[in-house]
Amino acid sequence: MQPDTPDRILRIRTVLERTGLSRSTLYRKMGEGTFPPNTRISTRCIGWRASAIAAWLANPMFYRANDL
């Protein structure tokens, strides 16, 4: 990703498709700190930064949320 390119926000369906995780596993991993945290988009809408998901996909076994 280039520095002046904005980071896309991915909705949960896209994140689940890209990672192959179930919804419950995704939230469990977030609670453990082994998956990127979500970002609030609006009152009832959340998403994940595409760069954070890419970092997790590059090294899922050793990812820690505080590494970013």
C-alpha positions in Angstrom: 0.0 0.0 0.0 1.4 3.4 -0.9 1.6 6.1 1.8 -0.9 8.5 0.2 -3.4 5.7 -0.5 -6.2 5.6 2.1 -6.7 2.4 4.0 -9.9 0.7 3.0 -12.4 -0.5 5.7 -13.6 -4.0 5.3 -17.0 -5.2 6.6 -17.3 -8.4 8.5 -18.5 -10.6 5.6 -15.4 -9.7 3.6 -13.1 -10.3 6.6 -14.7 -13.7 7.2 -14.3 -14.6 3.5 -10.6 -13.5 3.3 -9.6 -15.1 6.6 -11.7 -18.3 6.5 -12.6 -17.8 10.1 -16.0 -18.2 11.6 -17.6 -15.2 13.3 -17.2 -16.7 16.8 -13.5 -17.5 16.2 -12.8 -14.0 14.9 -14.3 -12.4 18.0 -12.5 -14.9 20.3 -9.2 -14.1 18.6 -9.9 -10.3 19.0 -10.5 -10.9 22.7 -7.2 -12.7 23.0 -5.3 -10.0 21.1 -4.4 -12.3 18.2 -6.6 -10.6 15.6 -6.8 -6.9 14.6 -9.4 -4.9 16.5 -12.4 -3.5 14.7 -13.1 0.1 14.0 -16.5 1.8 14.5 -17.8 3.3 11.3 -21.1 4.5 12.6 -23.5 3.8 15.5 -24.4 0.3 14.3 -21.6 -0.4 11.9 -18.0 -1.7 12.4 -15.2 -2.7 10.0 -11.5 -3.6 9.9 -8.7 -1.8 8.2 -7.5 -3.7 5.1 -3.9 -3.2 6.1 -4.5 -4.8 9.5 -6.1 -7.8 7.9 -3.3 -8.1 5.4 -0.8 -8.1 8.3 -2.7 -10.8 10.0 -2.9 -12.9 6.9 0.9 -12.6 6.3 1.6 -14.1 9.7 -1.5 -15.4 11.6 0.3 -17.6 14.1 2.5 -14.8 15.5 0.2 -11.8 15.1 -0.3 -9.6 18.2 -2.7 -6.7 18.0 -0.2 -4.4 19.7 2.4 -5.0 16.9 0.8 -2.5 14.6 
